[in-house]
Amino acid sequence: MGDGVPPPGILHVDMDAFFASVEVLDDPSLAGLPVIVGGAGARGVVASCTYEARAFGVHSAMPSVRARQLCPQAIFLPGRHGRYAEISGQLHGILADITPMVEPIGLDEAFLNVAGAIRMLGHPEKIAYGLRDRVRTDLSLDCAVGIGRSKMIAKLASRAAKPRASRAGLVPGPGVVLIEPDVELAFLHGHKVEALWGVGPATAKRLHELGVRTVGDLAAVPGETLMRRLGKASGLHLSALAHGEDPSPVTPNRPAKSIGHEETFSHDLLDRAQLERHVLRMAESVATMLRGASTAARTITVKVKFSDLSLQTRSYTLSQAITTGGAIGQVAASLLAGIDPADGIRLLGVSASGLVEGGGDQLSFDLGDGRDVGTQSATSLEQSWHDATAAVDAIRDKFGRSAVGAASMVTEDGVQVPARRDAPWGPAR
C-alpha cells in the first residue's frame, strides 16, 4: 500500500460450524465425531455439521436423508436455538468492544467497519487476529476473519480463511485472510460465478448458457449483454460486482424486517381443525417474539407448502399494529381459511412484518373477499388480550417460558412455547 492510502477496513467474521461446534463445546464426548445439527427425519435438512461430517460430503442445507446416506454413522442433534442465541450474544459483545460499526448477519457472522478503530487498535489485520484470539479465549470456539475494501470481498476472504475437511483429516485454514486492493480482482475473478451475491440457481443457469463459469468470465461480458439476458437491474448489479464494485455499507443496528415461525410436519396435514390449532400456536409464538423485541406488526402472513412442494402465501396489512397472540391468531386463522388443504400441507408458517416500535389498538377489518375475522374484530381481541398478555409475560419472566401459555401450546409434556427457530430444519422423525 502506498503512503497515505488507508488499508482495507471491512471485516467479515464467520464462526466455524457454529451450531455443531456449540454442541461439541457443551458435550466434549462429541469431539472428533461427525455431528449434524438439523432435522433427522425424512423431511429434515442439515443446519450445521462438524468438519468430521463434512469430510463425507455433508454440508448445510443438504437433505438429511442424503446426509445419512453419505455418513451413516453421523450423530443427529435437533438443535438448541436458545443456546446458540446465548453464545451469539457473547460474540456480538466482543465485536462491539472493537467498533460500534457492526452489522449482524444471523447468529454466527457479522460485518465490521474498523476504519475508525485503526488509530487506536492498529492495522485491520492486527485487529482481525486479536478478535480471533479473543473469540477462542472467551468462547472456546473458532472463527474465520476476512478483510477487504468491500463487504463482498471480505466475505469471500473469510471463506478462504476457513479450514477444509478431507478424508485424511482437517486441513487448517489461515484463520485470517487480507485482500489488498492490488490483488483484489485477481482474487475475485478466480471464484465461481455462484460466489457472487444475487447468483442463485436460475441466474447461474442463464450465465452458464453464455459460457460464464467464473467471475472473471462474467467481467468480460459486456454490460449490455447482461442486461438483455438478466434484466437491467440484475445485469447492472452483477456487472458491478464482477468488477469489484460493491458500495453497500456496513449498516449497524439493522432492524429486523419480519419475525416468524414455521414448521415442516412429519406427514402431510389435511384436517382444517388441526391446521388451525397449529396456526394459532405459531401466532402465539410470533406474538411473544414481537413483544420481546418491543415491536408490533401491521402485516400478518401465512405460508403454506403443499405435498408437491408448491408454495402459497396469503397476507393482510392492517391500518395499525398489533402485538397479542389473540389478534395475530385471528388474522392468521382467517388467512388460513382461504387455503384449500386437500392436496396435503407439509409446511405451515406465520410471520409478522411491517414492524414498528411498541404497539397499537387495531381497527376492525375484513379480508376483502367476503370473509371477516370472526365474531370478534382484531380491535377487540387486541384490547381485551392486552392486560392478560402483560400478565402472561410477567409470569414467564419470573418462572420461565413454559410456565403459562395458550391452550394451543399444551402438549403431553406441558406448555411448549416455540422459540423463533424451533423446528426450522424439519421434524426429528
C-alpha positions as CSV (number, residue, x, y, z in Angstrom):
1,M,0.0,0.0,0.0
2,G,1.2,3.5,-0.8
3,D,1.7,6.2,1.8
4,G,-1.5,7.8,2.8
5,V,-3.7,5.1,1.3
6,P,-5.9,3.6,4.0
7,P,-5.8,-0.2,4.4
8,P,-9.0,-2.2,3.6
9,G,-11.3,-1.6,6.6
10,I,-14.1,-4.0,6.3
11,L,-14.0,-7.3,8.2
12,H,-16.3,-10.3,7.9
13,V,-16.4,-12.6,10.9
14,D,-17.8,-16.1,10.4
15,M,-17.9,-18.7,13.1
16,D,-16.7,-22.2,12.2
17,A,-19.5,-24.8,12.0
18,F,-21.3,-22.7,14.7
19,F,-24.3,-24.8,15.8
20,A,-22.4,-28.0,15.7
21,S,-19.4,-26.5,17.4
22,V,-21.6,-25.3,20.3
23,E,-22.9,-28.8,20.7
24,V,-19.4,-30.2,20.9
25,L,-18.4,-27.4,23.3
26,D,-21.3,-28.4,25.7
27,D,-20.7,-32.1,25.3
28,P,-17.0,-32.8,24.8
29,S,-17.7,-36.5,24.2
30,L,-18.8,-35.5,20.7
31,A,-15.4,-34.1,19.9
32,G,-13.9,-35.7,16.7
33,L,-17.3,-37.3,15.7
34,P,-19.5,-36.5,12.7
35,V,-22.2,-34.4,14.3
36,I,-25.1,-33.0,12.4
37,V,-27.5,-30.3,13.7
38,G,-30.8,-30.4,11.9
39,G,-33.9,-32.4,11.3
40,A,-33.2,-36.1,11.3
41,G,-36.5,-37.1,9.7
42,A,-37.3,-37.8,6.1
43,R,-38.1,-34.1,5.6
44,G,-35.3,-32.7,7.6
45,V,-32.3,-30.6,6.4
46,V,-28.8,-30.1,7.7
47,A,-28.4,-26.8,9.5
48,S,-24.8,-27.3,10.6
49,C,-22.2,-30.1,10.8
50,T,-18.8,-30.7,12.2
51,Y,-15.8,-31.0,9.8
52,E,-15.7,-34.7,10.5
53,A,-19.2,-34.9,8.8
54,R,-18.1,-32.5,6.0
55,A,-15.3,-35.0,5.2
56,F,-18.0,-37.3,3.9
57,G,-19.5,-34.6,1.7
58,V,-22.2,-33.4,4.1
59,H,-23.0,-29.7,4.0
60,S,-25.6,-27.3,5.3
61,A,-29.0,-27.1,3.6
62,M,-28.5,-30.7,2.4
63,P,-31.5,-33.0,2.8
64,S,-30.9,-35.1,6.0
65,V,-31.7,-38.3,4.1
66,R,-28.8,-37.6,1.7
67,A,-26.6,-36.7,4.7
68,R,-27.3,-40.0,6.3
69,Q,-26.5,-41.9,3.1
70,L,-23.2,-40.1,2.9
71,C,-22.4,-40.5,6.6
72,P,-24.4,-43.4,8.2
73,Q,-22.5,-43.0,11.4
74,A,-23.5,-39.3,11.8
75,I,-24.9,-38.2,15.1
76,F,-28.0,-36.1,14.5
77,L,-29.0,-33.4,17.1
78,P,-32.2,-31.3,16.8
79,G,-30.5,-28.1,17.8
80,R,-31.0,-25.6,20.6
81,H,-31.6,-22.2,19.2
82,G,-31.8,-20.6,22.6
83,R,-28.2,-21.8,23.4
84,Y,-26.9,-20.6,20.1
85,A,-28.5,-17.2,20.6
86,E,-26.8,-17.0,24.0
87,I,-23.4,-17.6,22.6
88,S,-24.2,-15.3,19.7
89,G,-24.9,-12.5,22.2
90,Q,-21.5,-13.0,23.8
91,L,-19.9,-12.9,20.3
92,H,-21.5,-9.7,19.4
93,G,-20.4,-8.3,22.8
94,I,-16.9,-8.9,21.7
95,L,-17.4,-7.3,18.3
96,A,-19.0,-4.2,19.9
97,D,-15.8,-3.8,22.0
98,I,-13.9,-3.2,18.8
99,T,-16.3,-0.9,17.0
100,P,-19.9,0.2,17.1
101,M,-20.0,-0.3,13.3
102,V,-21.2,-3.9,13.4
103,E,-23.8,-5.4,11.1
104,P,-25.0,-8.8,12.3
105,I,-25.8,-11.4,9.7
106,G,-27.7,-14.2,11.5
107,L,-26.3,-15.6,14.7
108,D,-22.9,-16.6,13.6
109,E,-21.5,-13.9,11.3
110,A,-21.2,-10.2,11.1
111,F,-19.5,-7.4,9.1
112,L,-17.4,-4.8,10.9
113,N,-16.2,-1.4,9.6
114,V,-13.0,-0.9,11.6
115,A,-11.8,2.2,9.7
116,G,-12.5,4.4,12.8
117,A,-10.7,2.0,15.1
118,I,-7.3,1.8,13.2
119,R,-5.7,4.7,15.1
120,M,-6.4,3.1,18.5
121,L,-6.2,-0.6,17.7
122,G,-3.8,-0.8,14.8
123,H,-3.9,-2.2,11.2
124,P,-7.1,-4.2,10.4
125,E,-5.1,-7.4,10.1
126,K,-3.9,-6.9,13.7
127,I,-7.5,-6.3,14.7
128,A,-8.6,-9.5,13.0
129,Y,-6.0,-11.6,14.7
130,G,-6.8,-10.1,18.1
131,L,-10.5,-10.7,17.5
132,R,-10.0,-14.3,16.6
133,D,-7.8,-14.9,19.6
134,R,-10.4,-13.3,21.9
135,V,-13.2,-15.4,20.5
136,R,-11.2,-18.6,21.1
137,T,-10.2,-17.4,24.6
138,D,-13.7,-16.2,25.7
139,L,-16.0,-18.6,23.9
140,S,-13.7,-21.6,23.3
141,L,-14.8,-21.5,19.7
142,D,-13.1,-20.7,16.4
143,C,-13.9,-18.2,13.7
144,A,-12.5,-17.0,10.4
145,V,-12.0,-13.4,9.5
146,G,-11.8,-11.9,6.0
147,I,-10.6,-8.3,5.3
148,G,-11.3,-6.3,2.2
149,R,-12.3,-3.0,0.8
150,S,-15.9,-4.1,0.4
151,K,-18.4,-6.5,2.2
152,M,-18.3,-8.9,-0.7
153,I,-14.5,-9.2,-0.8
154,A,-14.4,-9.5,3.0
155,K,-16.9,-12.3,2.9
156,L,-15.1,-14.2,0.2
157,A,-11.9,-13.7,2.2
158,S,-13.3,-15.2,5.3
159,R,-14.3,-18.2,3.3
160,A,-10.7,-18.6,2.2
161,A,-9.6,-18.3,5.8
162,K,-11.6,-21.3,6.9
163,P,-10.4,-24.9,7.5
164,R,-11.2,-27.6,4.9
165,A,-12.4,-31.1,5.6
166,S,-10.9,-34.2,3.9
167,R,-11.0,-37.9,4.5
168,A,-7.4,-37.6,5.6
169,G,-8.3,-35.2,8.3
170,L,-8.9,-31.5,8.9
171,V,-6.8,-29.1,6.8
172,P,-6.4,-26.0,8.9
173,G,-7.1,-22.6,7.3
174,P,-5.1,-19.4,7.9
175,G,-7.8,-18.0,10.1
176,V,-7.4,-14.5,8.7
177,V,-7.1,-13.5,5.1
178,L,-6.4,-9.9,4.0
179,I,-7.1,-9.0,0.3
180,E,-5.2,-5.9,-0.6
181,P,-6.6,-3.7,-3.4
182,D,-3.9,-4.5,-5.9
183,V,-4.8,-8.3,-5.8
184,E,-8.5,-7.8,-5.4
185,L,-9.6,-8.5,-9.0
186,A,-7.3,-11.5,-9.4
187,F,-8.7,-13.0,-6.2
188,L,-12.3,-12.2,-7.1
189,H,-12.1,-13.4,-10.7
190,G,-10.9,-16.8,-9.7
191,H,-14.2,-17.6,-7.9
192,K,-17.1,-19.5,-9.5
193,V,-19.8,-17.1,-10.6
194,E,-22.1,-18.6,-8.0
195,A,-20.0,-16.9,-5.3
196,L,-21.5,-13.5,-6.1
197,W,-24.5,-12.2,-4.2
198,G,-27.6,-12.5,-6.3
199,V,-26.5,-15.5,-8.3
200,G,-28.9,-18.3,-7.5
201,P,-29.5,-21.5,-9.5
202,A,-31.7,-19.8,-12.1
203,T,-29.3,-16.9,-12.7
204,A,-26.3,-19.3,-12.7
205,K,-28.0,-21.4,-15.4
206,R,-28.5,-18.3,-17.6
207,L,-24.9,-17.3,-17.1
208,H,-23.7,-20.8,-17.9
209,E,-25.6,-20.7,-21.2
210,L,-23.5,-17.6,-22.0
211,G,-20.3,-19.6,-21.2
212,V,-19.8,-17.8,-17.9
213,R,-18.3,-20.1,-15.2
214,T,-16.1,-17.7,-13.2
215,V,-16.4,-14.2,-12.0
216,G,-13.6,-13.4,-14.4
217,D,-15.7,-14.7,-17.3
218,L,-18.6,-12.5,-16.1
219,A,-16.4,-9.4,-16.0
220,A,-15.5,-10.0,-19.7
221,V,-19.2,-9.9,-20.7
222,P,-20.4,-6.5,-21.9
223,G,-22.9,-5.0,-19.5
224,E,-25.5,-4.6,-22.3
225,T,-25.4,-8.3,-22.9
226,L,-26.0,-9.0,-19.2
227,M,-28.9,-6.5,-19.1
228,R,-30.5,-8.1,-22.1
229,R,-30.1,-11.6,-20.6
230,L,-30.9,-10.9,-16.9
231,G,-32.8,-7.7,-16.9
232,K,-31.5,-4.2,-16.3
233,A,-31.3,-4.2,-12.5
234,S,-29.7,-7.7,-12.2
235,G,-27.4,-7.1,-15.2
236,L,-26.0,-3.9,-13.8
237,H,-25.7,-5.3,-10.3
238,L,-23.7,-8.4,-11.3
239,S,-21.5,-6.5,-13.8
240,A,-20.5,-4.1,-11.0
241,L,-19.8,-6.9,-8.6
242,A,-17.7,-8.7,-11.2
243,H,-15.5,-5.6,-11.5
244,G,-15.1,-5.4,-7.7
245,E,-17.7,-2.6,-7.2
246,D,-19.7,-3.2,-4.1
247,P,-20.8,0.1,-2.5
248,S,-23.1,-1.5,0.2
249,P,-22.0,0.0,3.6
250,V,-21.8,-1.8,6.9
251,T,-25.1,-0.9,8.5
252,P,-25.2,-1.3,12.3
253,N,-28.3,-2.0,14.2
254,R,-30.2,-3.0,11.1
255,P,-33.8,-3.5,12.2
256,A,-35.5,-6.9,11.6
257,K,-37.8,-6.8,8.6
258,S,-40.0,-9.6,9.9
259,I,-40.5,-12.1,12.7
260,G,-41.9,-15.5,12.0
261,H,-42.2,-19.2,12.9
262,E,-42.6,-22.1,10.5
263,E,-42.6,-25.9,10.8
264,T,-42.3,-28.9,8.5
265,F,-44.6,-31.7,9.6
266,S,-43.6,-35.4,9.6
267,H,-46.6,-36.2,7.4
268,D,-49.0,-34.1,5.3
269,L,-51.9,-32.5,7.1
270,L,-55.3,-32.2,5.6
271,D,-57.6,-31.6,8.6
272,R,-58.6,-27.9,8.9
273,A,-59.1,-28.0,12.6
274,Q,-55.7,-29.5,13.2
275,L,-54.1,-26.9,10.9
276,E,-55.9,-24.1,12.7
277,R,-54.6,-25.3,16.0
278,H,-51.0,-25.2,14.6
279,V,-51.5,-21.7,13.1
280,L,-52.9,-20.4,16.5
281,R,-49.9,-21.9,18.3
282,M,-47.5,-20.3,15.9
283,A,-49.3,-16.9,16.1
284,E,-48.7,-17.1,19.9
285,S,-45.1,-17.7,19.3
286,V,-44.8,-14.8,16.9
287,A,-46.6,-12.5,19.3
288,T,-44.2,-13.5,22.1
289,M,-41.2,-12.7,20.0
290,L,-42.7,-9.4,18.9
291,R,-43.2,-8.3,22.4
292,G,-39.8,-9.5,23.4
293,A,-38.3,-7.2,20.7
294,S,-40.6,-4.3,21.8
295,T,-42.2,-4.2,18.3
296,A,-45.6,-4.6,16.8
297,A,-46.7,-5.6,13.3
298,R,-49.1,-4.4,10.7
299,T,-48.8,-7.2,8.2
300,I,-49.5,-10.9,9.0
301,T,-48.6,-13.6,6.5
302,V,-49.5,-17.3,6.4
303,K,-47.2,-19.5,4.4
304,V,-48.1,-23.0,3.2
305,K,-46.0,-25.6,1.3
306,F,-48.0,-28.4,-0.2
307,S,-47.1,-32.0,-0.7
308,D,-45.9,-31.3,-4.2
309,L,-43.5,-28.6,-2.7
310,S,-45.5,-25.8,-4.3
311,L,-45.8,-22.6,-2.1
312,Q,-48.7,-20.4,-1.3
313,T,-48.7,-17.3,0.9
314,R,-51.6,-15.0,2.0
315,S,-51.1,-11.7,3.7
316,Y,-53.1,-8.9,5.2
317,T,-52.0,-5.5,6.2
318,L,-53.8,-3.7,9.0
319,S,-54.1,0.1,9.5
320,Q,-52.4,-0.1,12.9
321,A,-50.1,-2.5,14.6
322,I,-50.9,-5.5,16.8
323,T,-48.9,-7.5,19.4
324,T,-51.1,-10.1,21.0
325,G,-51.4,-13.7,20.1
326,G,-55.2,-13.4,20.1
327,A,-55.2,-10.7,17.4
328,I,-52.4,-12.2,15.3
329,G,-54.1,-15.7,15.6
330,Q,-57.4,-14.3,14.4
331,V,-55.9,-12.8,11.3
332,A,-53.7,-15.8,10.6
333,A,-56.6,-18.2,11.0
334,S,-58.7,-16.2,8.7
335,L,-56.0,-16.2,6.1
336,L,-55.6,-20.0,6.5
337,A,-59.3,-20.5,6.0
338,G,-58.8,-19.2,2.4
339,I,-56.3,-22.0,1.6
340,D,-57.5,-25.4,0.4
341,P,-55.6,-28.2,2.3
342,A,-57.0,-31.0,0.1
343,D,-53.6,-31.7,-1.5
344,G,-51.9,-32.1,1.8
345,I,-49.8,-29.4,3.7
346,R,-46.3,-30.3,4.7
347,L,-45.1,-26.9,6.0
348,L,-47.0,-24.1,7.7
349,G,-45.7,-20.8,8.9
350,V,-46.9,-17.5,10.4
351,S,-44.9,-14.3,10.1
352,A,-45.3,-10.7,11.1
353,S,-43.8,-7.8,9.1
354,G,-44.4,-4.0,8.8
355,L,-42.7,-3.8,12.2
356,V,-43.0,-0.7,14.3
357,E,-41.8,0.1,17.8
358,G,-44.4,-0.5,20.5
359,G,-48.0,-1.4,19.7
360,G,-51.4,0.0,18.8
361,D,-55.1,-0.7,19.1
362,Q,-56.4,-2.3,15.9
363,L,-59.4,-1.3,13.9
364,S,-61.9,-4.0,12.8
365,F,-61.4,-5.3,9.3
366,D,-62.3,-8.0,6.8
367,L,-60.2,-9.7,4.2
368,G,-61.9,-8.2,1.2
369,D,-63.3,-11.4,-0.2
370,G,-66.4,-11.9,1.9
371,R,-64.7,-13.4,4.9
372,D,-64.4,-11.4,8.1
373,V,-62.2,-12.3,11.1
374,G,-64.9,-14.0,13.1
375,T,-67.2,-12.9,15.9
376,Q,-64.6,-10.6,17.4
377,S,-62.6,-8.0,15.5
378,A,-58.9,-7.7,15.8
379,T,-59.5,-4.5,17.6
380,S,-61.4,-6.1,20.4
381,L,-59.1,-9.0,20.6
382,E,-56.0,-6.7,20.8
383,Q,-57.7,-4.6,23.5
384,S,-59.2,-7.5,25.5
385,W,-56.0,-9.5,25.5
386,H,-53.7,-6.6,26.4
387,D,-53.9,-7.0,30.2
388,A,-53.9,-10.8,30.0
389,T,-50.9,-10.8,27.7
390,A,-49.0,-8.5,30.1
391,A,-49.7,-10.9,32.9
392,V,-48.5,-13.9,30.9
393,D,-45.3,-12.1,30.0
394,A,-44.7,-11.2,33.7
395,I,-45.2,-14.9,34.7
396,R,-42.9,-16.1,32.1
397,D,-40.2,-13.6,33.0
398,K,-40.4,-14.9,36.6
399,F,-41.0,-18.6,36.2
400,G,-39.8,-19.4,32.6
401,R,-41.3,-19.7,29.2
402,S,-43.2,-22.9,29.9
403,A,-45.0,-21.6,33.0
404,V,-48.1,-20.5,31.1
405,G,-49.4,-20.5,27.6
406,A,-52.4,-20.7,25.3
407,A,-54.4,-23.9,25.0
408,S,-52.9,-24.5,21.6
409,M,-49.4,-24.8,23.3
410,V,-50.4,-27.5,25.7
411,T,-48.8,-30.9,25.0
412,E,-48.3,-34.1,26.9
413,D,-45.0,-32.6,28.2
414,G,-46.7,-29.4,29.4
415,V,-46.8,-26.0,27.9
416,Q,-44.5,-25.7,24.9
417,V,-43.8,-22.2,23.7
418,P,-42.0,-22.4,20.4
419,A,-39.0,-20.2,20.1
420,R,-38.1,-18.3,16.9
421,R,-36.2,-21.1,15.3
422,D,-37.6,-24.2,17.0
423,A,-38.0,-27.0,14.4
424,P,-36.8,-24.9,11.5
425,W,-34.9,-27.8,9.9
426,G,-37.7,-30.3,9.7
427,P,-39.1,-32.9,12.1
428,A,-37.0,-35.3,14.0
429,R,-38.7,-38.3,12.5
